[in-house]
Amino acid sequence: MNVIKISVLLGCLLSFYPHSIFAIATETLHVKMDMSNDALAPVTEVYRIVTNDNNELSPLDAPHLNQLFSSAFAKLVKTDDCVKEQKGEVGVLDYDPFIDGQDGEVKKLNIKMVQQEEEKATVEATFISLEEKKSIFFDVVLERGAWRIHDIRSLGENGKRDSLFAALTEAYPSNSQSCDSKD
């Protein structure tokens, strides 16, 4: 709402002063606001999916996997799924990384930008799950013209952030598992 009000105000000023400082400010303001909002978008969409009672798909299922996650992360998740389905093994993803557990809920969700650069950002989602405060970091990258989640880092028992991307990469170095994964 505030962006629209600012744009309308600056638009009116531009009609009277087309070569003024307002023209430069409008372009700069627009770019910075878009970058900030867009990097939050994949994480916001993940939690929209997670909290939708009518949705039986996980954000890690098609078509969400290819839309919301980086190519490298999606490939590792597909390999993990394949190992579970075709080989009957447990796999790395034996929990829901979006609630940081096997069972849980999302109450009092807050999503905020922690750090942002031109082509990467860190977004934090905090919420209450089963009366426990959770904090999950998402490393987001600009890939194929859109912001996509590249890693999910939750607090481990040691108090440090555990990287899901690192765990998947360690389990499947260079995708050494021979699976026919489906897109």
N, C-alpha and C positions, 0 to 999 in steps of 0.2 A: 504494500500500500504506500509506504513512504517513498519508494522508488518512483512510483507513478506520479505522486504529487511533485517530487523534485523535477521529474522530466517535464511535466506540464509547465511548471514555473519557469524552468530554464528555456523551454520551447517558446514561451511568450516573450522572454527577454531576447532570445535570438532573433525573433521576427523584427524587433526594433533595432538591434545591434548585432548584425550578422557576423561581423569580423572582430567581435570583442573577446575579452577574456572568458566570457560565458561559453563561447563555442569550444574553446580549449578545455574548460572545466567539464563540460558535458561529455566529451569523448573520454577523458580520463576517468571520470566517475563511473561511466557505463562499463568500461573494461574491468575496472577493479571489482565492482559489485558482481558482475557476471562470473568472474573467476572464483570468488569466494563462495557464491551460492552453488556453482556447478560441482565443485569438489565435494560438497556435502551430499549431493544428489544420490550417488549409489548407496551410501550408508542409510540415508533416509528411506530409500526404496526397499532395502533389505528389511528394515524394521517395519515398514508398512506391510510387507509380505508376512513376516514372522507374527505380527499381532493381528492379522486378519483371520478370524475364526472360521470363515468359509473357505479358506485356501488350504488345500492339502499338499501343495508343493512347497518344497524348501527353496530358499534362494540359491541353493547349490544344485537344483534340478534344472533341466532344460525347460523353457528357453532362457530363464534368468541367468544361468551360469555364464553363457556367452555374452550376455548383455551387460552384466554388472561387474564381471571380474576380468582381470588381465588374462591374456592368452596363456602365459606361463602358469598362472595359478589354476586356470580352468583345465589345462592339460594334466596337471598333477591330481586334481580332484577326480577327473575322468579315469585316470590310472588307478586311483584308490578305489573307486566304485567298481571297476573291472576286477580288481583283485578280490574284493568282497563277493561279487556275484559269480565270477567264473571259477575262482580258486577256493572259495569258501573260507577265506581267511578273515580275520577281524578288520584289518585296515587301520589306518591312522585316524580317520574320522569316525571314531566310535562314540561321539558326543555331538551336541549341537554347539558349534562355535559362536553362535550369535547370542546364546544365553549362558555360555561357558559352563555347560553341564548337560546331563542326559535328560533331566526334568527341570522345569522352571517356568517362569513367567516374566513378562516385561511390564513393570509398573513404574510410573514417574520417569519416563524416558527423556533424556536430554542428550542431544547430539550437538557437538561444537567442534570448531576448527581449533586444532592445537598448533599446527605449523603449516605454512603453505609457501611453496616456491612455484616457479613457472610451470613445471611439469610433474610435480609430486607434492603430496600433502599428507598430513597426519590428522585424522579425525577421531575424536573420542566419543563413544556412546556410554553413558552411565545410566543405570536403572536399578530398580529393586527387583530381585528374583527370590521368591520364597523367604522374604524378610532379610535378605542379605544384599548389601550394596555391591554392584558389579561395575567394573570399568573395563571396557574393551577398546583397544586402539586399532584403527584401520589405516594401513598405509595405502594411499590412493595414488594412481598414476594416470597421466594423460596418455591415452593409447587409442589409435584409430579414431581420433577426433572427439573422444568422450572420456570423462573421468571414470576409472574402473578400479575396483579393489584389487590390490596386489598381495596383501598380507593381512592377517588377523592376529592380533597379539593380546592375549589375556594374561592376567596376573597368575603366575604359577605359585606353587606352594612355597617356593624359595623366595618369594617377594619380587622376583624379576619377571619381566614380560616374556612369555613363551611365544615364539613365532610359529604359526601353523605352516607357513611357506617353508621354513627351515625344516620342520619335522617331516613334511611331505617330500622335500628334496632329499633328505637323509634316507628316507625309506625307499625312494625310487630314484636313485642317482641316474641322471641322463635317461630317465624312463626305461630302465633296464628290465622292468617286468614285461614279459611278452603277453600282452592282452590286446584283444580287438576291441578298443574302446569305441563307443558310439558317440556321435556329436549330438 
